[in-house]
Amino acid sequence: MSILATIKDHSGRIYRGIQALLVLSIGASALGAFDISRNLSSASAFTVSILATGLALLALMYMRSSVVHRLRSAAAAEVEKHHFLTRDAMTGATTRRYFLEALRDSLGTMRDRREATLLLIDVDHFKQLNDTFGHQFGDLALAHLVKTSERIFAGGMVGRLGGDEFGVIIPHGDLVAISKDIRQLLDVMRAGKSYEGKTIPLSVSVGVALAPAHASNTTELMLVADLALYESKAAGRGRVTVFDEEMLSDKRYRRLVERELRAAVYLGELELHYQPIVNPDGSTYAFEGLIRWRHPVRGLISPAEFIPIAERSTLIDMLGEWVFKRACADISHFPGRRISINVSGEQLKRDEIVTMCDRVLKETGRSAAQFIIEITETVATAATPEILRRLEALRGLGFHIALDDFGTGHCGFNYLKTLPIDSIKIDRSYISSLAHDQVAQIFVSALAQIARIQDVTIVAEGIETQEEFALAKAAGCNRFQGYFLGRPAPRDQVASPRAIDTEPMALSA
């Protein structure tokens, strides 16, 4: 029912009463006049007229007051309804719908382009914050981001676009001033938010796009700002990136590679090459399966070129399943040996990795104990409770878990006590330095001693000479891998282990 209809329905009876009082007043006045013309007493008629007129005026005043009150209540209800529709209840930011409408208005028309800047802001590792400190802190963190953004970008509009994704519309294109304000935002967020007696630091990534310099309509401006935001995340998060035209070229290239790679899975262009991992006596313990892409035009493509692109979508899950199925099919060609396969950190972010491995094992009739799953050190250091749970589940199925590239990041010795791992692969940079670098010698020897206590196997990667093999063995490594011991090759071309001199060699440290 409309406001006018509501008022009319409420005031109908009063209105009809006023009409009756006015008719009574007119009638009484006419009667009084008639009585006067006949020289009769008219006091009673005038009294009735005055009373009726007074009551009618009082009723009119009440009706006016009631109408005004109802109009004000209706206006307040409209304001509250508008606020509910335009404001996010939890953070106070503008809702996505009205933010996009405001963005469209801020860009002007085809004939009258206006300068504006769009910031896209994403809270880094927000799910991990929720898992670690609870959803209540997550909500406080988002509200803190909105309040801080509204204060720093006082002339702009802050909107919530998704769970932990926000946008800011700034009605000018002064990039110097905007960059200064963004740095202030990053600093304030790093300073943290107080919660239950402690200050928890926060981090946000920001993408910036200018209108009309980078795009002239809402859809394109959102797209290029999102590309800039993605670059901030890819570069390590906690930073700001301004859109650059080269990002469009990169995006087109990524889309091309992703499309061709998806087809390569079905067209049989992928191969799994195997590199031996040997025991101290030179006998083969296992083979690491390394994916290769034999493109019909570009030839053999290194995984370093296409794996990062696959990791930006669920295509990495398809590749991971292909690799494991291929390894299950090839394991019978290496009796008594294990196959080691690499698992991306992106795969470990989803429960599908566990269900996929379990399903493929049942389909192929293989045992998980025949395989080793390798994860990189960077994955381990950033592992959330969910990732650790999935690693435990894989280990529970019977897989051995190996920590690859140890020593390249910030994975300290204390991780060896908490991570569900069975072996550690020392990065080749330490192995190649064993002959002349005492720090490398001490590091490898200390790691070997700790691993021995923890019943963890140490694999030396990047063995390229007889001397490196001997020194790694002297430092306490259990197994070895590198070009000196065997290069990656297709299954049917894997060579027998070469004869290796196993004479011991002492470290200088």
Rosetta blueprint (number, residue, H / E / L):
1 M L
2 S L
3 I H
4 L H
5 A H
6 T H
7 I H
8 K H
9 D H
10 H H
11 S H
12 G H
13 R H
14 I H
15 Y H
16 R H
17 G H
18 I H
19 Q H
20 A H
21 L H
22 L H
23 V H
24 L H
25 S H
26 I H
27 G H
28 A H
29 S H
30 A H
31 L H
32 G H
33 A H
34 F H
35 D H
36 I H
37 S H
38 R L
39 N L
40 L L
41 S L
42 S L
43 A H
44 S H
45 A H
46 F H
47 T H
48 V H
49 S H
50 I H
51 L H
52 A H
53 T H
54 G H
55 L H
56 A H
57 L H
58 L H
59 A H
60 L H
61 M H
62 Y H
63 M H
64 R H
65 S H
66 S H
67 V H
68 V H
69 H H
70 R H
71 L H
72 R H
73 S H
74 A H
75 A H
76 A H
77 A H
78 E H
79 V H
80 E H
81 K H
82 H H
83 H H
84 F H
85 L H
86 T H
87 R E
88 D L
89 A L
90 M L
91 T L
92 G L
93 A L
94 T E
95 T L
96 R H
97 R H
98 Y H
99 F H
100 L H
101 E H
102 A H
103 L H
104 R H
105 D H
106 S H
107 L L
108 G E
109 T L
110 M L
111 R L
112 D L
113 R E
114 R L
115 E L
116 A E
117 T E
118 L E
119 L E
120 L E
121 I E
122 D E
123 V E
124 D L
125 H L
126 F H
127 K H
128 Q H
129 L H
130 N H
131 D H
132 T H
133 F H
134 G L
135 H H
136 Q H
137 F H
138 G H
139 D H
140 L H
141 A H
142 L H
143 A H
144 H H
145 L H
146 V H
147 K H
148 T H
149 S H
150 E H
151 R H
152 I H
153 F L
154 A L
155 G L
156 G L
157 M E
158 V E
159 G E
160 R E
161 L L
162 G L
163 G L
164 D L
165 E E
166 F E
167 G E
168 V E
169 I E
170 I E
171 P L
172 H L
173 G L
174 D L
175 L H
176 V H
177 A H
178 I H
179 S H
180 K H
181 D H
182 I H
183 R H
184 Q H
185 L H
186 L H
187 D H
188 V H
189 M H
190 R H
191 A H
192 G L
193 K E
194 S E
195 Y E
196 E L
197 G L
198 K E
199 T E
200 I E
201 P L
202 L L
203 S L
204 V E
205 S E
206 V E
207 G E
208 V E
209 A E
210 L E
211 A E
212 P L
213 A L
214 H L
215 A L
216 S L
217 N L
218 T H
219 T H
220 E H
221 L H
222 M H
223 L H
224 V H
225 A H
226 D H
227 L H
228 A H
229 L H
230 Y H
231 E H
232 S H
233 K H
234 A H
235 A L
236 G L
237 R L
238 G L
239 R L
240 V E
241 T E
242 V E
243 F L
244 D L
245 E L
246 E H
247 M H
248 L H
249 S H
250 D H
251 K H
252 R H
253 Y H
254 R H
255 R H
256 L H
257 V H
258 E H
259 R H
260 E H
261 L H
262 R H
263 A H
264 A H
265 V H
266 Y H
267 L H
268 G L
269 E L
270 L E
271 E E
272 L E
273 H E
274 Y E
275 Q E
276 P E
277 I E
278 V E
279 N L
280 P L
281 D L
282 G L
283 S L
284 T E
285 Y E
286 A E
287 F E
288 E E
289 G E
290 L E
291 I E
292 R E
293 W E
294 R E
295 H E
296 P L
297 V L
298 R L
299 G E
300 L E
301 I E
302 S L
303 P H
304 A H
305 E H
306 F H
307 I H
308 P H
309 I H
310 A H
311 E L
312 R L
313 S L
314 T L
315 L H
316 I H
317 D H
318 M H
319 L H
320 G H
321 E H
322 W H
323 V H
324 F H
325 K H
326 R H
327 A H
328 C H
329 A H
330 D H
331 I H
332 S H
333 H H
334 F L
335 P L
336 G L
337 R L
338 R E
339 I E
340 S E
341 I E
342 N E
343 V L
344 S L
345 G L
346 E L
347 Q H
348 L H
349 K H
350 R L
351 D L
352 E H
353 I H
354 V H
355 T H
356 M H
357 C H
358 D H
359 R H
360 V H
361 L H
362 K H
363 E H
364 T H
365 G L
366 R L
367 S L
368 A H
369 A H
370 Q H
371 F E
372 I E
373 I E
374 E E
375 I E
376 T E
377 E H
378 T H
379 V H
380 A H
381 T H
382 A L
383 A L
384 T L
385 P H
386 E H
387 I H
388 L H
389 R H
390 R H
391 L H
392 E H
393 A H
394 L H
395 R H
396 G H
397 L H
398 G L
399 F L
400 H E
401 I E
402 A E
403 L E
404 D E
405 D E
406 F E
407 G L
408 T L
409 G L
410 H L
411 C L
412 G L
413 F L
414 N L
415 Y H
416 L H
417 K H
418 T H
419 L L
420 P L
421 I L
422 D L
423 S E
424 I E
425 K E
426 I E
427 D L
428 R H
429 S H
430 Y H
431 I H
432 S L
433 S L
434 L L
435 A L
436 H L
437 D L
438 Q H
439 V H
440 A H
441 Q H
442 I H
443 F H
444 V H
445 S H
446 A H
447 L H
448 A H
449 Q H
450 I H
451 A H
452 R H
453 I H
454 Q L
455 D L
456 V L
457 T E
458 I E
459 V E
460 A E
461 E L
462 G L
463 I L
464 E L
465 T L
466 Q H
467 E H
468 E H
469 F H
470 A H
471 L H
472 A H
473 K H
474 A H
475 A L
476 G L
477 C L
478 N L
479 R E
480 F E
481 Q L
482 G L
483 Y L
484 F L
485 L L
486 G L
487 R L
488 P L
489 A E
490 P E
491 R H
492 D H
493 Q H
494 V L
495 A L
496 S L
497 P L
498 R L
499 A L
500 I L
501 D L
502 T L
503 E L
504 P L
505 M L
506 A L
507 L L
508 S L
509 A L
